[in-house]
Amino acid sequence: MEGRQVAEDGELSLSPSQNHRYLLEEIAPALRFTGGDVAAWQERLRPTLRELLGMPEPSRLRLRARTLWRNELERGTVEKLAFAAEPHADVVAYFCTPHDRPPPYPTVICLQGHSTGMHVSIARERDDESVPFAVEGDRDFALGAMRHGFAALCIEQRSFGYRREQAQAATSPHGCHDAAMQALMLGRTLVGERVFDVDRGIDYLTARGDVDLSRLGVMGNSGGGTATIYAAALLDRVRFAMPSCAFCTFADSIMSIYHCADNYVPGLLRWAEAADVLGLFAPKPVVVVAGRDDPIFPLLGVRTAFDDLRRIYTASGADEQCRLVIGDGGHRFYEEKAWQALLELIE
Ligand SMILES: [Zn+2]
C-alpha cells in the first residue's frame, strides 16, 4: 500500500504546513497599514509590537562599562568593551573609530547573524583577535563602516559568539534554540532581548560623548538583519537602518522555509506583516539589502514586502527615504552597493 493517501472525498492533508498555509491565507492582520495617517497608525502598532516581543523593561541598571583592551587596526582603533544589559546579562562589544575622521563620529551598530560571532565584523579570530580572520560575503561590517568614515559598535548578540550558551549542561546543537524557547516561556522573545541590548548599546554610545547621535544607525545581515528591523521599529534613537537578507514577507520566508526559533514572534501575524514592522521606522532612512539568489529570503517575497513598505513611506511623505539594494548573489551582505545607497540618503 504505497503512494499518496487518498480518501473517498479527495486527497488528505497530513502535513501541518498545509493547515498553517490555509490559516495564513485566511488571516487578516488587524493593524496592517491600509492608508491614512502614518504616525497615528504607528502609535497603534508600536505598543502592540513591543508587547509581542516581550522586551525587558527599560533598564535603570548601571552600565558598568569597562574597556577590556584597545588596539590599532589598519583603518582605525578598536576597543573591546563590556557593559551590563540587565541582571546576569552582560554585553561584550567592539567600538571601532576611523583614523581619518575626527569625533563626533557618525556611528553604526553592527549585528552579525548566525555565525561564530562579532569577531567577524573586525575580521579577526574570535579567541585570538591578533590573528586575521578570512571574512566572506562582506561581513566585516566594522571595517566597511570605517572605510566609509563611520565608527562601529559591534555588539555580540545573545546566543552567538562569546554569548553562546556555555553554562547549561545539556544544550541544543542549534545555537539559539534553548534561549529562544526559554524566552517564550518567560513571556519574552530572544529577538526582543537582542533589541533591548541594542538599546543599552545606545545608552553606552550616548555616555561616551564622542558619537554623533543624529547619525546613529543599525545594520546587520540575516539574524543581525532581523534584530536590525525590530530595533528600527521600536527604538526612537535609531536614525537610520540597513537590514540585509532578513526583510521579506513572513508568508514567503519564515512561514514557508525552515528558519530557527529566534525568527518567530508569537501572535505577530494576528497584527502585522513584515512591511508593517519596518514601516514603524518611516519616515527615517532605511536601506533594505537583499540577495538575488538568497534561498531563505526569496526575492519575490522581498519585492512584495518592499512594495508595501514603499507605500507606507510614500504615505508619510518620505518616498525617497527607503531604498532596495539587490546584490548579485546569495544570503550575504553587499557592502559597496549598500553603503552607496545609504550615504545618498544620510550624507
Ligand atoms: Zn537562531
Residues whose N, C-alpha, C, O or C-beta is under 5 A from the ligand:
A	BS01	ZN	C176 C260 A261 D262
